[in-house]
Amino acid sequence: MTSGNDMQSLAVTGVQALSPYQPGKPVDELARELGLDPKSIVKLASNENPLGPADSALAAARDALTELTRYPDGNGYYLKQSLCKRYGVKPDQITLGNGSNDVLEVITRCFVAPGDDVVYSQYAFAVYPLVTQAIGARGVSVPAVDYGHDLDAMASAVTDRTKLVFVANPNNPTGTFHGKAAIEAFLDRIPSNVLVVLDEAYCEYMEGDVTSDLPDGLDLLPRYPNLIVTRTFSKAWGLAALRVGYSICSPEITNILNRVRQPFNVDSVAMAAATAVLGDEEYLRKSCEINARGMKQLESAFAELGLDYIPSAGNFISVDVGPNASGINQSLLEQGVIVRPVGGYGMPNHLRVSIGLPDENARFIDALKVALGRAEA
């Protein structure tokens, strides 16, 4: 009989050394652990949209339920048509995914082989090193500057072994971003045979903001055929539970991605909801407004408490609560408030806080004051 340790040895080398991705703690799990009423718990850990789903998405999802016995449209015709209408692209530029994580993994599997290099920034999204290591490639983590991507250093890190570069803009978990000129200057330095993934999961939150120097990656595609832009419906569009993401790039790259993509990787209910909400401008406007107000609410509280934070262009903010961050996080949990420790990102003194509704933000602020007071006692 094969033992558990023997089973681990059967896995490919890259997978053997991996640790599973740790998502934000679910409400029900905390309720079970501490005997709390789930309704009393505030979750600000996973960068979810606090508004709840759009009525347009709910109605479309309900209508799609009548076809649960049928396989989904593997080509995602209607969702692709809606994306084309909104963004001025063509269907043969789009690859749909079970969340943008799925697309990121497909890209890596298609273009990176064991022994190749993949470049990404320190403090960047955890999925980049995970997918790199899983296929036996070498991850090149470039030191950050002020918690953000050092694009010059990242371009200099590209060698003949490099196949792929990940750039998160804005970045998770730090919320930092680079403007159009910086991104273009970076792309100009990348060889045409090296792919660049511009991960714009949080880009909608920049729309209409006075600081929105954030480039639209889709505008850059005609100039940079080695560029892949990835986005998601999990954040500003409020569909995290349904898992819908996509990439937009050249038809040539898309053709390759769709050879590896699972044929039914996005379900019918998810595609119906995504198609509907993509035309719901009022929902997007409310999402961005509540996020902007909540960000100011938390920034003001951190300033009052004398806490340093990283200015963020996303729907979250990382705050430095000091060397006892784990203890402060535990105190927050005991008060029924879930945020996200980011020690796994090499930021042991920080907690990442998703922007919630005004009362949820206030609840977190009050709990943080209590936790800080306990830490000082």
C-alpha positions in Angstrom: 0.0 0.0 0.0 1.2 3.5 -0.9 1.6 5.8 2.1 0.6 9.5 2.1 4.2 10.6 1.9 4.7 8.2 -1.1 1.7 9.8 -2.8 3.2 13.2 -2.4 6.3 12.0 -4.2 4.2 11.0 -7.2 3.3 14.6 -7.8 5.4 16.6 -10.3 8.3 18.5 -8.7 6.7 21.9 -8.9 3.5 20.8 -7.2 5.3 19.0 -4.4 6.7 22.2 -3.1 3.4 24.2 -3.3 1.2 25.3 -0.5 -2.5 25.7 -1.3 -3.8 29.2 -1.9 -5.4 30.5 1.3 -8.6 32.5 0.6 -10.2 34.9 3.0 -11.9 33.2 6.0 -15.5 32.5 5.2 -18.2 33.9 7.5 -19.6 30.5 8.4 -16.2 29.2 9.3 -15.6 32.0 11.8 -19.1 31.6 13.2 -18.5 27.9 13.9 -15.0 28.6 15.4 -16.1 31.3 17.8 -19.8 30.5 18.3 -20.8 33.8 16.7 -24.1 34.7 14.9 -23.2 34.7 11.1 -25.4 37.7 10.7 -23.3 39.7 13.1 -20.0 39.1 11.2 -18.6 41.7 8.9 -16.3 40.3 6.2 -13.8 42.7 4.6 -11.3 40.1 3.5 -11.7 39.1 -0.1 -12.2 42.4 -2.1 -15.8 41.6 -2.8 -18.4 44.1 -3.9 -20.4 45.1 -0.8 -23.5 46.2 -2.7 -24.7 42.7 -3.4 -25.5 41.5 -6.9 -27.2 43.8 -9.4 -30.9 43.3 -10.1 -30.1 42.9 -13.7 -27.7 40.0 -13.0 -30.1 38.3 -10.6 -32.9 38.4 -13.2 -30.7 37.0 -15.9 -29.4 34.3 -13.6 -32.9 33.2 -12.7 -33.9 33.0 -16.3 -30.9 30.8 -17.1 -31.8 28.3 -14.3 -34.5 26.8 -16.6 -31.7 25.3 -18.8 -29.7 23.6 -16.1 -29.9 20.3 -17.9 -28.1 21.7 -20.9 -24.4 22.2 -21.3 -23.4 25.9 -21.5 -22.4 27.5 -24.8 -18.7 26.6 -24.9 -18.0 29.6 -27.1 -19.8 32.1 -24.9 -21.4 33.8 -27.9 -23.6 36.4 -26.1 -21.1 37.3 -23.4 -18.4 37.8 -26.1 -20.8 40.0 -28.1 -21.5 42.1 -25.1 -17.8 42.5 -24.4 -17.1 43.4 -28.0 -19.9 46.1 -27.9 -18.5 47.6 -24.7 -14.8 47.5 -25.5 -14.6 47.7 -29.2 -12.9 44.4 -29.7 -13.6 41.3 -31.8 -14.8 37.9 -30.6 -11.6 36.1 -31.8 -9.7 38.3 -29.3 -11.5 37.0 -26.2 -10.9 34.0 -24.0 -13.4 33.3 -21.2 -12.4 31.8 -17.9 -13.7 30.5 -14.6 -12.6 33.7 -13.0 -9.5 35.5 -14.2 -7.4 33.1 -12.2 -8.4 30.4 -14.7 -7.2 32.5 -17.6 -3.9 33.3 -15.9 -3.2 29.6 -15.5 -4.2 28.8 -19.1 -1.8 31.5 -20.3 1.0 30.1 -18.3 0.4 26.5 -19.3 0.3 27.5 -23.0 3.5 29.5 -23.2 5.8 28.5 -20.3 7.7 25.2 -20.0 9.7 23.8 -17.1 13.0 25.7 -16.9 11.6 28.9 -18.4 11.5 32.2 -16.4 8.4 34.1 -15.4 8.9 37.7 -14.1 6.7 39.3 -11.6 7.0 41.9 -8.8 7.5 41.4 -5.1 4.1 41.8 -3.3 2.3 40.9 -6.5 -0.8 38.6 -6.7 -0.1 35.2 -5.2 -1.4 33.3 -8.2 1.6 34.4 -10.4 4.2 32.4 -8.4 1.8 29.6 -7.8 1.1 28.8 -11.5 4.8 29.4 -12.3 6.0 26.9 -9.7 3.3 24.3 -10.5 4.6 23.8 -14.1 8.2 23.7 -13.0 9.2 27.1 -14.3 11.5 29.6 -12.4 9.8 32.6 -10.8 11.8 35.8 -10.9 10.5 38.1 -8.1 11.7 41.6 -8.6 12.0 43.8 -5.5 9.2 46.4 -5.2 9.6 50.1 -4.7 7.2 51.7 -2.2 5.2 48.4 -2.4 4.7 48.9 -6.1 6.1 47.3 -9.3 9.6 48.5 -10.2 8.9 48.4 -13.9 12.5 49.4 -14.9 13.9 46.6 -12.8 11.4 44.2 -14.1 12.3 45.0 -17.7 16.0 44.5 -16.9 15.2 41.1 -15.3 14.0 39.8 -18.7 16.5 37.4 -20.3 16.6 34.9 -23.1 15.0 32.5 -20.6 12.0 34.7 -19.9 8.7 33.7 -21.5 6.2 35.7 -19.5 5.9 38.8 -17.4 3.0 39.5 -15.1 2.0 43.1 -14.3 -0.9 43.8 -12.0 -2.3 47.3 -12.5 -3.7 48.1 -9.9 -1.8 45.5 -7.8 -3.3 43.3 -5.2 -2.6 43.4 -2.2 -0.9 46.8 -2.3 -3.3 48.8 -4.5 -0.4 50.5 -6.3 -0.6 51.3 -10.0 1.4 52.8 -12.8 0.2 55.4 -15.3 0.0 55.2 -19.1 3.4 56.6 -19.8 5.2 54.2 -17.4 3.4 51.1 -18.8 4.1 52.1 -22.4 7.8 52.7 -21.6 7.9 49.3 -20.0 6.3 47.5 -22.9 8.7 49.3 -25.3 11.6 47.5 -23.5 10.1 44.0 -23.6 11.2 41.8 -26.6 8.3 40.9 -28.9 8.8 37.2 -28.1 8.1 37.7 -24.4 4.4 37.9 -23.4 3.2 40.5 -21.0 0.1 39.9 -19.0 -1.5 43.2 -17.8 -3.8 42.1 -15.0 -6.6 44.7 -14.7 -8.9 43.0 -12.3 -9.5 46.3 -10.4 -9.4 48.7 -13.3 -13.1 49.7 -13.2 -12.6 51.4 -9.8 -10.4 54.0 -11.5 -13.1 55.1 -14.0 -14.0 58.8 -13.4 -11.5 59.2 -10.6 -9.5 62.4 -10.7 -6.3 60.4 -10.3 -7.1 58.0 -13.0 -3.9 58.1 -15.0 -4.4 54.3 -15.2 -3.9 53.2 -18.7 -6.6 51.2 -20.5 -4.7 48.1 -21.5 -7.1 47.5 -24.4 -5.9 50.7 -26.1 -2.4 49.3 -26.1 -3.2 46.0 -27.8 -2.8 47.3 -31.4 0.8 48.5 -30.6 1.9 45.5 -28.6 1.0 42.1 -30.1 2.7 40.4 -27.2 0.3 42.0 -24.7 -2.5 40.1 -23.0 -5.1 42.0 -20.9 -7.0 40.1 -18.2 -10.1 41.3 -16.3 -12.8 39.9 -14.1 -16.5 40.2 -13.2 -15.7 39.4 -9.5 -15.0 42.9 -8.3 -16.8 46.0 -9.5 -19.4 43.9 -11.4 -20.3 42.0 -8.2 -20.2 38.4 -9.5 -17.4 36.8 -7.4 -19.5 33.7 -6.6 -20.1 33.0 -10.3 -16.5 33.1 -11.4 -16.3 34.9 -14.7 -13.0 36.3 -16.1 -11.6 36.9 -19.5 -8.6 37.9 -21.5 -8.4 40.1 -24.6 -5.4 39.9 -26.8 -4.4 39.2 -30.4 -6.4 36.6 -32.3 -3.2 34.5 -32.7 -2.7 34.3 -29.0 -6.4 33.7 -28.3 -6.4 30.8 -30.7 -3.7 29.1 -28.7 -5.4 29.8 -25.3 -8.6 28.3 -26.5 -6.8 25.1 -27.4 -6.0 24.5 -23.7 -9.1 26.2 -22.1 -11.6 23.7 -20.9 -14.6 23.6 -23.3 -17.3 24.4 -20.6 -15.2 26.4 -18.1 -17.9 29.1 -17.6 -21.4 28.0 -16.8 -24.6 29.2 -18.3 -25.9 31.1 -15.2 -22.6 32.9 -14.8 -22.5 34.0 -18.5 -26.1 35.2 -18.4 -25.5 37.3 -15.3 -22.2 38.7 -16.7 -23.9 39.6 -20.0 -26.7 41.4 -18.2 -24.6 43.3 -15.7 -22.1 44.5 -18.3 -24.7 46.8 -19.6 -25.8 48.0 -16.2 -24.1 51.4 -16.0 -26.0 52.4 -12.9 -24.7 49.4 -10.9 -21.1 50.1 -11.9 -21.5 53.8 -11.0 -22.9 52.9 -7.5 -20.1 50.3 -7.0 -17.4 52.9 -7.8 -19.1 55.6 -5.7 -19.5 53.5 -2.6 -15.9 52.4 -3.0 -14.5 55.9 -3.3 -16.5 57.1 -0.2 -15.4 54.0 1.8 -11.8 54.5 0.9 -11.9 58.0 2.3 -13.6 56.8 5.4 -10.9 54.3 6.1 -8.0 56.6 5.2 -9.4 59.3 7.6 -9.6 56.7 10.4 -6.1 55.5 9.8 -4.8 59.0 9.8 -6.6 59.7 13.1 -5.1 56.5 14.6 -1.6 57.4 13.3 -1.4 54.3 11.1 0.5 54.2 7.9 -1.3 52.8 4.9 -0.6 52.2 1.2 -2.6 54.5 -1.0 -4.8 52.2 -3.1 -6.5 52.3 -6.5 -8.5 49.2 -5.9 -11.4 48.3 -3.6 -9.2 47.5 -0.7 -6.4 49.2 1.4 -3.4 47.7 3.2 -2.7 49.3 6.6 0.5 48.9 8.7 -0.7 47.9 12.2 2.8 47.0 13.5 4.6 43.8 14.5 1.6 42.4 16.4 -0.5 42.3 13.2 -1.4 38.6 13.9 -2.7 39.5 17.4 -4.6 42.5 16.1 -6.2 40.3 13.4 -7.2 37.7 16.0 -8.8 40.4 18.1 -10.8 41.6 15.1 -11.9 38.0 14.5 -13.1 37.7 18.1 -15.1 40.9 17.5 -16.7 39.4 14.4 -14.7 41.3 11.8 -12.8 39.5 9.1 -9.9 41.2 7.2 -7.0 39.7 5.4 -3.5 39.2 6.9 -0.9 39.5 4.2 2.1 38.0 5.9 2.2 35.4 3.1 3.0 38.2 0.7 6.0 39.3 2.8 4.0 42.1 4.5 3.8 40.7 8.1 2.9 44.1 9.7 0.0 44.8 7.3 -3.6 43.9 7.2 -5.6 44.2 3.9 -9.1 45.6 4.4 -11.7 45.4 1.6 -13.9 48.5 1.3 -17.4 47.8 2.6 -20.6 49.7 3.1 -20.4 52.7 5.4 -21.7 50.8 8.5 -19.4 47.9 7.8 -16.4 50.2 7.5 -17.5 51.9 10.8 -17.8 48.5 12.5 -14.2 47.6 11.4 -12.9 51.0 12.6 -14.4 50.6 16.0 -13.1 47.0 16.3 -9.7 48.1 15.2 -9.6 50.7 17.9 -10.4 48.0 20.4 -7.8 45.7 19.0 -5.1 48.4 19.1 -6.0 49.2 22.6 -5.7 45.6 23.7 -2.3 45.4 22.0 -1.0 48.4 23.9 -2.4 47.1 27.3 
